[in-house]
Amino acid sequence: MLVELRAENYAVIDHAIASFGPGLNLLTGETGAGKSILVDALALLMGGKSSVEVVRHGADKAVVSCVFESTHNAETILEENGIDSGGSEVILRREILSTGKGRVFVNNQPATVAVLRQLAPELALVHAQSESLSSFDQAQQRALLDRFGGIDTGAVSAAHALWKDASVKLDELLRGEQDRLRMVDLWSYQHKELKLRASNPPKTKPSKPKSASSPTPKNSTPPPWELLSNCMKAAHRPRPLSAPLCATSRNWPDTTAVSPKPSSSLPRFAPR
């Protein structure tokens, strides 16, 4: 049962508190008094969609909160979500910031909108025009029927949880067996390919040995003693002064960068 409803900086409400007692409680007032605003605030606490438009003009955030009498199923939902029970009451609070962000608290502990939606069928039902009643929900029908008949579904829920865990483990084992068989097929195929390649190695052409009389490549540099012999032969032949010392001097490194001008102390060779 709803015990109290509070709204602060919500829509046009600055601060309002509505207390409810046992039995039938009615909110009356003329059009525009704010009756639907309180109902919308309660729907927000049941997990409804929020918007920055509900924040009062000039305020940083809107805060709505309520107090419900706790039930056994509500305490079970809180325990499943890691929220401590508040005794005989359940306190819900929701804050909507002007920036668009929001926060949810259950029994003064951080929670999510999903927890509010789980608690909603156990705490309150909000009916409005053009909306389907929750009595058409099959899960809610079963819960109401079990509650009316006084049936404890704890043992059935525990057995269903064990069956679900066993089903998940069985699926994992089956998937693991399929993966193992797939790898066995792959490895068998690779093993056959390796055996086939080992029995039929690729044929390669034998390389021809190089003979001593094989010609030397054009771009290869002759050995030093051959260079020296060619230069000595060229020194005894007449040649113009502008000609190089020997034909093989083009293979020597360029020394013009080091000494661009010939030294006068070096001997000059004259043709014989």
C-alpha positions in Angstrom: 0.0 0.0 0.0 1.1 3.5 -0.8 1.9 5.4 2.5 3.3 8.7 1.3 4.1 10.5 -1.9 6.5 13.6 -2.2 7.3 15.8 -5.1 9.8 18.7 -5.2 10.5 21.0 -8.1 8.4 18.7 -10.3 6.5 20.4 -13.1 4.7 23.3 -11.4 4.9 21.9 -7.9 7.4 23.5 -5.6 7.1 21.1 -2.7 4.1 18.8 -2.0 3.4 15.9 0.3 0.5 13.5 0.0 -0.2 11.0 2.9 -2.5 8.1 2.5 -4.2 5.9 5.0 -5.9 2.4 4.9 -8.9 2.0 2.7 -10.0 4.1 -0.2 -8.2 7.4 -0.7 -9.4 10.1 -3.2 -7.6 13.1 -4.6 -10.2 15.8 -5.6 -9.8 19.2 -7.0 -10.8 21.4 -9.9 -9.2 21.2 -13.3 -5.5 22.2 -13.2 -5.1 21.7 -9.5 -2.3 19.1 -10.1 -4.0 15.8 -9.6 -2.6 14.3 -12.8 0.9 15.6 -11.9 0.9 13.5 -8.7 -0.2 10.4 -10.7 2.6 11.1 -13.2 5.1 11.4 -10.4 3.9 8.0 -9.1 4.3 6.5 -12.6 7.8 7.8 -12.7 8.6 5.9 -9.5 7.2 2.8 -11.1 9.9 3.0 -13.8 8.3 5.3 -16.3 10.2 7.3 -18.8 11.6 10.6 -17.5 12.2 13.9 -19.3 13.9 17.2 -18.5 10.5 18.9 -19.1 9.3 17.7 -15.7 12.0 19.9 -14.0 10.5 23.1 -12.6 11.7 26.3 -14.3 14.7 27.7 -12.6 15.5 24.5 -10.6 18.5 22.3 -10.9 16.7 19.0 -10.5 13.3 17.5 -9.7 12.9 14.9 -6.9 10.0 12.5 -6.5 9.8 9.9 -3.7 7.3 7.6 -2.1 7.0 5.1 0.7 5.3 1.7 0.3 4.5 -1.1 2.6 6.8 -4.0 1.8 5.7 -7.4 0.6 7.5 -10.8 0.6 8.0 -10.7 -3.2 9.3 -7.1 -3.0 11.9 -8.2 -0.5 12.9 -11.1 -2.7 13.4 -8.7 -5.7 15.5 -6.4 -3.5 17.7 -9.4 -2.4 18.2 -10.5 -5.9 19.4 -7.1 -6.9 21.8 -6.7 -3.9 19.7 -4.1 -2.1 19.1 -4.3 1.7 15.6 -4.5 2.9 14.2 -1.5 4.8 12.1 -3.6 7.2 8.4 -3.2 6.7 8.7 -0.3 4.2 10.2 0.3 0.8 11.4 3.8 0.0 11.7 4.8 -3.6 13.4 8.1 -4.8 14.1 9.4 -8.3 16.0 12.5 -9.3 15.9 14.1 -12.7 18.6 16.7 -13.4 18.1 19.7 -15.7 21.0 18.3 -17.8 19.0 15.2 -18.7 20.7 12.8 -16.4 18.9 11.0 -13.6 19.5 8.9 -10.5 17.5 6.2 -8.8 17.5 5.2 -5.1 15.8 2.3 -3.4 16.0 2.3 0.4 18.5 5.1 0.1 20.8 2.8 -2.0 21.7 3.4 -5.6 19.7 1.4 -8.0 18.4 1.4 -11.6 15.2 2.0 -13.4 15.0 -1.7 -14.2 14.7 -2.4 -10.4 11.8 0.0 -10.2 10.1 -1.8 -13.0 10.5 -5.1 -11.2 9.1 -3.7 -8.0 6.1 -2.0 -9.7 3.8 -5.0 -10.0 4.4 -5.8 -6.3 3.8 -2.3 -5.0 1.3 -0.4 -7.1 -0.6 -0.5 -10.4 -1.2 2.7 -12.3 -4.2 2.7 -14.7 -5.0 5.4 -17.1 -7.1 5.9 -20.2 -6.1 4.1 -23.4 -3.6 1.9 -21.4 -3.8 -1.9 -21.0 -4.6 -3.2 -17.5 -1.9 -5.3 -15.9 -4.5 -8.0 -15.3 -4.0 -9.0 -19.0 -0.3 -9.8 -18.3 0.1 -13.6 -17.9 2.9 -13.3 -15.4 0.8 -11.0 -13.3 -2.2 -13.3 -13.5 -0.2 -16.2 -12.2 1.2 -14.1 -9.3 -2.3 -12.9 -8.4 -3.7 -16.4 -8.6 -0.9 -17.9 -6.4 -1.3 -15.1 -3.9 -5.1 -15.6 -3.7 -4.6 -19.4 -3.2 -1.8 -19.0 -0.7 0.5 -21.1 -2.7 4.2 -20.9 -2.0 6.2 -21.1 -5.2 9.6 -21.0 -3.6 10.3 -24.8 -4.1 9.1 -24.6 -7.7 11.3 -21.5 -8.4 14.4 -23.3 -6.8 13.8 -26.4 -9.0 13.4 -24.3 -12.1 16.6 -22.4 -11.3 18.5 -25.8 -11.0 17.0 -27.0 -14.2 18.0 -23.8 -16.0 21.6 -24.1 -14.7 21.8 -27.7 -15.8 20.4 -26.8 -19.2 23.1 -24.1 -19.7 25.9 -26.5 -18.7 24.6 -29.1 -21.1 24.6 -26.6 -24.0 28.1 -25.6 -23.1 29.3 -29.3 -23.2 27.6 -29.9 -26.5 29.2 -26.8 -28.0 32.5 -27.9 -26.7 32.1 -31.4 -28.2 31.3 -29.9 -31.6 34.3 -27.6 -31.4 36.5 -30.6 -30.5 35.2 -32.7 -33.5 35.8 -29.7 -35.8 39.4 -29.4 -34.7 39.9 -33.1 -35.1 38.8 -32.9 -38.7 41.0 -30.0 -39.4 44.1 -31.6 -37.9 43.4 -34.9 -39.8 43.3 -33.0 -43.0 46.5 -31.2 -42.3 48.2 -34.4 -41.3 47.2 -36.0 -44.6 48.5 -33.0 -46.5 51.9 -33.2 -44.8 52.3 -36.9 -45.5 51.4 -36.3 -49.1 54.0 -33.6 -49.5 56.6 -35.7 -47.7 56.1 -38.6 -50.1 56.2 -36.4 -53.2 58.8 -33.7 -52.7 58.9 -30.9 -55.4 61.5 -31.5 -58.2 64.1 -28.8 -58.5 66.6 -28.3 -61.3 70.3 -28.9 -60.3 72.4 -25.8 -60.5 75.2 -25.8 -63.0 78.8 -25.5 -61.5 80.7 -22.4 -62.7 83.8 -23.1 -64.7 87.0 -21.2 -64.4 86.7 -20.0 -68.0 83.2 -18.6 -67.5 83.0 -14.9 -68.4 83.1 -12.4 -65.6 79.9 -10.2 -65.3 80.2 -6.8 -66.8 79.5 -4.9 -63.6 81.8 -7.0 -61.5 85.0 -5.4 -60.2 88.3 -7.2 -61.1 90.7 -8.2 -58.3 93.3 -5.6 -57.2 96.3 -7.4 -58.8 94.6 -7.3 -62.2 94.0 -3.5 -61.8 97.6 -3.0 -60.9 98.8 -5.0 -63.9 96.6 -3.1 -66.3 97.9 0.2 -65.0 101.5 -0.8 -65.3 100.9 -1.9 -68.9 99.1 1.4 -69.7 102.0 3.4 -68.2 104.4 2.1 -70.9 102.1 3.0 -73.8 102.0 6.6 -75.3 98.8 8.5 -74.5 97.6 12.1 -74.5 97.8 14.0 -71.2 94.0 14.2 -70.9 93.6 10.5 -71.0 93.3 8.6 -67.8 96.2 6.7 -66.4 94.6 3.3 -67.2 91.3 2.0 -68.4 90.5 0.5 -65.1 90.8 3.8 -63.2 87.1 4.2 -63.7 86.7 1.5 -61.0 88.7 3.6 -58.5 87.0 6.0 -56.2 86.7 9.6 -57.2 89.4 11.8 -55.4 88.6 15.1 -57.0 86.5 16.1 -54.1 89.5 15.6 -51.8 92.1 17.3 -53.9 90.6 19.2 -56.8 94.0 20.5 -58.1 97.0 18.3 -58.9 100.0 18.9 -56.7 103.1 20.4 -58.3 105.3 18.1 -56.2 104.0 15.0 -58.0 106.1 13.7 -60.8 104.8 14.0 -64.3 105.0 11.2 -66.8 106.1 11.9 -70.4 105.7 9.6 -73.3 108.8 7.9 -74.5 
